Amino acid sequence: MTETAPPEWAFRQHLLDMLRGYRSARTLITCAELGVFEALADGSRTAEELAAMRRADRRGMSLLLNAAVALGLLEKHDGRYANAPMAEACLAREGPHYLGNFVERDGAFYRRWSHLTAAVKTGQRPEDNVRDEEAENWVLGFELALYNLSRAVAPLVADALALPEDRSLRALDVGGGHSGYSIALARRYPNLTATVFELPPVVPIAREIIAKEGLTERVQAQEGNFQTDDLGSGYDLALVFGVLVGEAPEGGAALIKKVFNALNPGSRIVVREFLLNSDRTSPSEAAIFALQMLLATDTGGPSTTDELTGWLLDAGFTPPQTLSLPAWTGSTLIVAEKP
């Protein structure tokens, strides 16, 4: 007779899996930080060869590579290591699904999460995390990481918006950083020009990406602080992607009002954010991201869907609609119109 395990055994295994998750994450991050996937982009190598290339200990490199094989990141044949399909597609070389910059940046966030207990006790962003952002190239690394995430999703966003193609359009990308979404819009709609409204340290990065994509005549990066500066006027579309989460509730409401004033009548605002349910416990990704914002900001955090709806209606927008993207993107767009 087969014995059924008590539910406590399933609970126990679930907790152990949760507790040990950092080990897999750290293995992936270390491979990225050491440039393992790039080193294997042109073919297989031995642990000794990789150790020499990356100035690492041979034994340490061998242990790392074997763990990466166990995680499905690498393959091993006759003592030689090669990128597995997952790494080849997303980690070995630049492309629409490349995540190398994001994985490396998550190494910094990995360190930040070690201060979570202190942050919960004080309710404040730890000083070590503040100092992280003073490091040279922090902004560059952060924006390139977000650009990695945007490249596969941005064309789907552009398609989903189904913008008119029979007249000229002006788009405003508020806090658009790397400019990836504006680039996708400009590619999809030849009748559209876009302005990426960003802080001065970010603008040169955006301009370099825009130039690399050959769109300097139709996408521009403009210096500004949306917390204090006017956004301009005469826009037909406004993107508010991933910026409300960094604001306190009063800041979020104020930004939505500014966007309303920047738009022409009949134009749309499109919001893409982590949003929580009314009791702030789901979806799980948003609830956990709230802790990320505790570690990264002084007052930011995900809003609830009801809060965002209230800000939109108070600003004068029509009741918002939800526009779904393919499930694998993990994204939903909130769209509202200025009457």
N, C-alpha and C positions, 0 to 999 in steps of 0.2 A: 504494500500500500504506500502511495506517495504521500510524504508528509508535507503539509502546507506550512511555509514559514510564517511566523507571526508578523503582523504589520510593523512591529518595532525593528525588524531586520531591514525592511525596506527603508524606514526612516533613517536607520543608522547608515545605510549605504549612501542614501541621498546626501546626508550631512557630510560624509567623508568625501564624496565627489565634489561637493561645494567647497569644502575646506581646502582641498588639494588643487583646486583649479588654478591657483597662482603658479604652480610648477610648470604647467603647459604654457601658460602665457609668458613666463620668464624665459623658457626655452626658445620660443618663437622670437621674442624681443632680442635675446642675445645673438641668435643667428643673424637677425637683421643688422644689429649694431656692428657685428664683425664682418658684414658683407659676404656671408656664406652664399646666399642665393645668387648674387651678382657674379661671384667667382665661379659658379657652376653654370652660368648662362651659356657658355660656349662648349660645354662638355663635362664629362665626369672627371673627378680627381680623387686622389687618396687623401686620407687624413693627414699624412705627413706633408703632402703638397699644400693643402689648405692651411695647415699650421704655419708653414714657412711664409706663405703669401700674406697671412694676417698677423704674423708675429705673435703667435699664440703657442702655448705648450702643446706638444703632440698628444699627450695622454688626455689633457683637458679637451682638446679639439675632438679627439676620437669619441670621448664620452658624449659630448654635445651632439655630434653627428649621428651617433647611434640613437640617441633620444629623439632627434628630429625624424629619423626613419620610423621609429615607433609611433610618432604622432602623424605620420603620413605626409610630412613636409618634404622628405628626401626618400630616395631609393638607394639600395646598396646591392652591388653585384661584384663578386670577386674582389672584395676589398676596396672598391671604388664607389664613390658617392655621386649621385646625380639628383637634380631637381625632380621631384614628383610633379604630376600635372598641375596640382594646386599651386605649388610654388612657381612653376613655369608661367602660369597664367597671371599670377597676382603679385609676385615678389621678385622675379628675376630681372625684369627689364621694364622700362617705361611703356605704358599702354593704357587703354581706357579702363582696365581693371586693376592697374598697379596700386598696391597699398604699402609699398616699402617705406615711404615717408611717414605714413600714418602709424605704422608699427613702431618705427623709431621714436616718434613723438609720444606714443603711448608708454614708452620706457620712462619718460619724464613723469607722466601721470601715475605710472606704477609706483614711483617713489613718493608721489604726493599722497597716495592712498595709505601709506604707512603712517601718516599723521592723522588719520581719521578719528581715532579715539580722542586726541587732544582737541580737534576741531569741534567734536560733539560736546565736549566738556566746557569749552569756552564760547562756542557759537560763533567763532571767528576764523577767518582764513589763517592758517599757520604762517609764521614769518618765513620759514624755509620755503614755502610755496611762493610767497611774494618774491623772494630773492631769485627763484628759478627764472622769473620773467625778466630779470635784469641782465641775464646772460646774453652775450653776443649771439646773434642769429636766432634768438628765441622766436621772434616774430616771423622770420623767414621759415623756420621749421614748422611752426604752427600753421601758417597759411598753405604751405606745400602739402601738409598732412590733410587739411580740409579739401584742398584741390584734388587730391587722390580720391577722396570720397565722392566728390561732385561729378567726376568725369563720366561715370557710368550712368548716373541718375539724371543729370542735367538735360540730356537730349529727350528723355522721357517726360520731364516736366514741360519742356518746350512744346512737345507734341500734344500733351494733355490739355494745355491751355487753349488750343485751337483759336489763336488770335486772328483777327481779320487781316487779309492780305491785299486788300484793294485800296489802302490808304497808308500814309506815313504814320509810324508809331514811335513814341518816345517812352522808354522804360527807365525806371529809377530802381536801382539795386541798393537798398539801404544796408549799410554795413556789409557790402558784398564781398569784401576781402579779396580773395584770389581771382574773382571775376568769372569763375567757371559757369555760373548760371547765365550771366549776361552774354558770354561767348556762345553758349548753346542757343539762346534766343536769337542772337544775330545770325547765326548759321541757319537756323530753321526759317527765319522770316527776313528776307532781303529788304523788306520795307521798314525794318526796325533799327533804331539806334538806341544805345543804352549808356547810362551814366552810373558808374559804381561810386557811391558816396562813402568814403572811408577816412579813417584817421591818417595823419601824415606819415607815420612809419610804415603803413601798409601800402600806400599808394605806389611807391616804386616797384614793389613786388607785383602788384596787379598790372602795372604798365608793362613790365617785362613779360608776363604771361600773355597779355593781350597782343604784344608785338610778336611773340613767338607763334601765336595762332594766326597772325596776318590780318588782324581786325582793328588796327589802330584808327582807321577812318570811321568806324561805326561804333566802337566801344571806347569810352573814355573813363579814366579814373579821376575823380575830383576830391580834393582834400576837404574834410569837414568833420565836425563832431555832431552827430545827430542829437546828442543830449542838450547841446547849447546853440547850435546853428540852425538857420532856416534851411529847408531842403530844396527850395526853389519852387517852381510851378510849371504848369503846362504839360504834365506827364499823363500818358494814357494807360500806364501799368506801373504798379509798384510791387517789388519783391521784398518781403520782410522774412528773411530766412536765417534762423538760428541766432537772432540778436535779442529777441524779447527775453530769452532765458537768462541773459546776463543782467537784466534790469529788475529793480524792485517794482512792485505792482504799480505804484504811481508813475514810475518811469515808463513802463509799458503802455499805460493809458495815454500818457503825454505823447509818446512816439506815434501811436496810432492816429491821434488827432493831427499831428504834423503831416503825416502821410496823406490824410484826408485833404488837407489844405493844399498839398502839392499836386493833387490829381485834377484832371479835367472832369466835368460832369459826364457820367456814363462810363467812367473808367473803373478799373478793378484793382483792389489790393489782394495779394496772394501771400498767405502766411504758411510757413513750414517750420514747425517747432515740435519739441517734446511737450505733449499736453497730458495732464493728469485728469482722472475722474474726480468727482466732487469730494470724495473723502481722501484723495491724494495717495491711494495705495496701489493704483494700477493705471496704465499698463506697467509691468515690472520694470521695463527699460527706463521709463520716465521717472519712476520712483527712485531707482538707483542713481539715475543721472542727477537727481536733486542733491545727493551727497557729493557728487562730482562738483557741483556748483558751490556747495559749502566750502569745498577745498580750494576753489579757484576764484571766487568772487566774495565781495563783502556783503552783498544783499541779494544776489541773483538766485534764480531757481525756476523750474518749470511752473507755468500757470495751469489752472484748470481750464477745460473747454468752456465752462460757464463764464469764467473770468474774461477770457478772450472775446467771447460773444458779447459780453457786456461792454467791453471797451470799443468794439466795432460799432455797436448800436449807439452808444453814447456819443461817438465821434460823428455820427450821421450816416453811416453805411447801412445798406439794406441787410436783412437777416442773412448771415453767412451760409454758404453751401459747402459741402464736402466733396472734394474731387480725389478719387482714389487712384493711386499708381499701382503698378504690378506688385504683388505681395512681397517679392524678394527684396524690394527697395526699403521695406519697412517704413514707408512714407505715406502721408496723407496731406493734401493741400486744403487749406481753408480759404475760400474765395468769397469776397463781398464787393458790392458795387457802390460807387458814389452816385446818388441820384442826379 
